[in-house]
């Protein structure tokens, strides 16, 4: 079953679409979309200095860290891990964010700063660590201040909806907001493009057939 087929559903008869909070359910097609205008903002926030994507076959984890200013070369004050099912990473993190990514890249290019990966810093030991799962993402920025809002839908609630059309527990739950600079977010999105292509190489056919087409990058568009 497709979790997040798109951010908007095709025109359907009113009885075929059911609104549950920020979720719009296609009762006939067993897909769901997110109504961005009804998203509840996360109440918790995390301030990140560095970010990196740890990708292995079947596993995608976004790593965020706060550098310990007393020992910046030795440890992190804390680390946050946001885990994604690979198919959800493709449909809600990289693919739908391509227009946003291009706009962000144009802004970042006006600054005399290189694109720096947070991989080295995030390999340092952390005094504290916390992990969450996510299945939907909303990114934004104002000037050089950027934010990534993470949301999650329970797998058990999705299963009950698929099997019995039960929507009692179906909710897009706000997890937390990660505050970063546009430079850190841009570096993360540059890596996300590479991860997107890698996942598409091994994702089973049963999951791949519901994916949106691979997004064209600027280089592919210009070729």
Phi, psi and omega per residue, in radians:
X1 nan 2.399 3.092
X2 -1.330 2.252 3.100
X3 -1.398 -1.066 -3.104
X4 -2.176 1.569 -3.077
X5 -1.237 -0.604 -3.136
X6 -2.924 2.992 3.079
X7 -1.537 -0.041 3.046
X8 -2.584 2.429 -3.134
X9 -1.614 2.659 3.060
X10 -1.042 2.826 3.124
X11 -1.055 2.190 -3.109
X12 -2.342 2.751 3.008
X13 -1.000 2.569 -3.057
X14 -0.959 -0.652 -3.092
X15 -1.250 -0.257 -3.121
X16 -1.488 -0.268 -3.109
X17 -1.977 2.273 3.089
X18 -2.130 2.283 3.130
X19 -1.662 2.162 3.080
X20 -2.226 1.687 -3.059
X21 1.095 -2.193 3.118
X22 -1.504 -0.069 -3.122
X23 -1.606 2.386 3.009
X24 -1.986 2.022 -3.026
X25 -1.720 2.212 3.007
X26 -1.556 1.736 -3.018
X27 -1.173 -0.439 3.139
X28 -1.504 -0.776 -3.073
X29 -1.539 -0.035 -3.141
X30 0.943 0.686 3.038
X31 -2.190 2.878 3.111
X32 -2.448 2.680 -3.132
X33 -2.240 2.921 -3.127
X34 -1.963 2.221 3.050
X35 -1.536 1.780 -3.041
X36 -1.060 -0.504 -3.132
X37 -1.215 -0.262 -3.122
X38 -1.929 0.168 3.119
X39 -1.176 2.297 3.003
X40 -1.463 2.278 3.121
X41 -1.214 2.519 3.077
X42 -1.101 2.518 3.124
X43 -1.504 -0.492 -3.139
X44 -1.621 2.610 -3.140
X45 -2.412 2.632 3.108
X46 -2.320 2.280 3.137
X47 -1.678 1.997 -3.069
X48 -1.938 2.393 3.034
X49 -1.584 -0.577 -3.064
X50 -2.379 2.748 3.134
X51 -2.594 2.640 -3.127
X52 -2.824 2.661 3.095
X53 -1.860 2.128 3.050
X54 -1.690 1.861 -3.096
X55 -2.011 2.225 2.979
X56 -2.325 2.809 -3.122
X57 -0.952 2.118 3.126
X58 1.474 0.027 -3.069
X59 -2.528 2.233 3.058
X60 -2.261 2.131 -3.139
X61 -2.246 2.154 3.017
X62 -1.517 2.175 -3.121
X63 -1.870 2.291 3.080
X64 -2.225 2.470 -3.108
X65 -2.425 2.650 3.042
X66 -1.934 2.053 -3.073
X67 -1.232 2.401 3.057
X68 -1.409 1.899 -3.059
X69 -1.160 -0.345 3.106
X70 -1.381 -0.371 3.127
X71 -2.618 1.137 -3.002
X72 -1.110 -0.392 3.141
X73 -1.651 -0.053 -3.015
X74 -1.995 -0.579 -3.045
X75 -2.793 2.884 3.001
X76 -1.784 2.579 3.030
X77 -1.157 -0.728 3.092
X78 -2.819 2.888 -3.122
X79 -2.418 2.445 3.104
X80 -2.043 2.339 3.101
X81 -2.056 2.216 3.056
X82 -2.014 2.014 -3.071
X83 -1.726 2.463 3.117
X84 -2.192 2.478 2.786
X85 -1.100 2.376 -3.076
X86 -0.932 -0.674 -3.120
X87 -1.162 -0.579 3.100
X88 -1.272 -0.572 3.094
X89 -1.060 -0.713 -3.126
X90 -1.198 -0.691 -3.023
X91 -1.504 -0.350 -3.061
X92 -2.196 -0.177 -3.117
X93 -1.888 -1.055 -3.039
X94 -1.525 -0.971 -3.034
X95 -0.919 -0.998 -3.100
X96 -1.195 -0.238 -3.050
X97 -1.681 0.160 -3.024
X98 -1.084 -0.770 3.122
X99 -1.088 -0.751 3.097
X100 -1.080 -0.711 -3.122
X101 -1.089 -0.756 -3.139
X102 -1.132 -0.723 3.113
X103 -1.113 -0.736 3.132
X104 -1.126 -0.726 -3.132
X105 -1.063 -0.710 3.121
X106 -1.095 -0.649 3.119
X107 -1.227 -0.771 -3.124
X108 -1.096 -0.636 -3.111
X109 -1.129 -0.282 3.118
X110 -1.428 -0.108 3.118
X111 -1.806 2.453 -3.136
X112 -1.415 1.034 -3.115
X113 -2.265 2.416 3.096
X114 -1.360 2.795 3.035
X115 -1.399 1.980 -3.068
X116 -1.969 2.269 3.095
X117 -1.383 2.554 3.090
X118 -1.613 0.198 -3.043
X119 -1.020 -0.846 -3.077
X120 -1.060 -0.795 -3.125
X121 -1.130 -0.647 -3.068
X122 -1.392 -0.051 2.999
X123 -1.552 -0.121 3.096
X124 -1.277 2.662 3.066
X125 -1.145 2.585 3.137
X126 -2.044 2.438 3.121
X127 -1.163 -0.564 3.106
X128 -2.421 2.623 3.128
X129 -2.518 2.531 3.138
X130 -2.488 2.530 -3.091
X131 -2.279 2.495 3.084
X132 -2.444 2.800 2.996
X133 -1.797 2.582 3.085
X134 -2.394 2.685 3.078
X135 -2.364 -0.054 3.070
X136 -2.612 2.548 -3.069
X137 -2.357 2.485 3.028
X138 -2.280 2.137 -3.105
X139 -1.946 2.567 3.130
X140 -2.685 2.877 3.011
X141 -2.708 2.701 3.019
X142 -2.385 1.949 -3.020
X143 1.132 -2.266 -3.139
X144 -1.690 0.071 3.108
X145 -1.629 2.160 -3.113
X146 -2.194 2.770 3.138
X147 -2.504 2.543 3.036
X148 -2.147 2.040 3.105
X149 -1.703 2.245 -3.108
X150 -1.924 2.427 -3.138
X151 -2.321 2.802 -3.130
X152 -2.525 2.476 3.025
X153 -2.012 2.261 -3.124
X154 -1.070 2.322 3.106
X155 -1.119 -0.629 3.139
X156 -1.180 -0.654 3.096
X157 -1.164 -0.683 3.082
X158 -1.106 -0.716 -3.140
X159 -1.118 -0.730 3.132
X160 -1.159 -0.615 3.081
X161 -1.162 -0.751 -3.124
X162 -1.136 -0.705 -3.045
X163 -1.471 -0.640 -3.021
X164 -2.304 0.146 -3.099
X165 1.004 0.507 3.108
X166 -1.476 2.209 -3.083
X167 -2.034 0.133 -3.056
X168 -0.956 -0.761 -3.058
X169 -1.840 0.153 -3.110
X170 -1.422 1.914 -3.075
X171 -2.588 2.405 3.031
X172 -1.511 1.768 -2.988
X173 -1.569 2.171 3.058
X174 -1.150 2.278 3.119
X175 -1.649 -1.185 3.084
X176 -2.943 2.913 3.083
X177 -1.901 2.305 3.049
X178 -1.817 2.122 3.104
X179 -1.631 2.212 3.124
X180 -2.470 2.968 2.989
X181 -1.434 2.810 3.098
X182 -1.115 -0.443 -3.131
X183 -1.237 -0.717 3.087
X184 -1.181 -0.729 3.135
X185 -1.148 -0.717 3.132
X186 -1.081 -0.758 3.113
X187 -1.070 -0.654 3.123
X188 -1.158 -0.709 -3.126
X189 -1.252 -0.547 3.036
X190 -1.062 -0.752 3.102
X191 -1.223 -0.602 -3.117
X192 -1.055 -0.587 3.109
X193 -1.098 -0.721 3.124
X194 -1.150 -0.742 3.140
X195 -1.130 -0.709 3.110
X196 -0.961 -0.848 -3.118
X197 -1.130 -0.646 -3.132
X198 -1.171 -0.742 -3.127
X199 -1.103 -0.714 -3.116
X200 -1.102 -0.365 3.140
X201 -1.276 -0.527 -3.045
X202 -2.066 -0.148 -3.083
X203 -1.062 2.280 -3.138
X204 -1.002 2.631 -3.096
X205 -0.979 -0.674 -3.103
X206 -1.041 -0.545 3.105
X207 -1.615 -0.537 -3.053
X208 -1.248 -0.523 -3.037
X209 -1.176 -0.364 3.130
X210 -1.636 -0.002 -3.105
X211 -1.337 2.618 2.970
X212 -1.180 2.781 3.115
X213 -1.030 2.607 3.120
X214 -1.016 2.242 -3.108
X215 -1.169 2.516 3.071
X216 -1.383 2.326 3.052
X217 -1.500 2.975 3.124
X218 -1.040 -0.692 -3.109
X219 -1.142 -0.658 3.126
X220 -1.211 -0.626 -3.138
X221 -1.171 -0.639 -3.058
X222 -1.444 -0.294 -3.060
X223 -1.165 nan nan
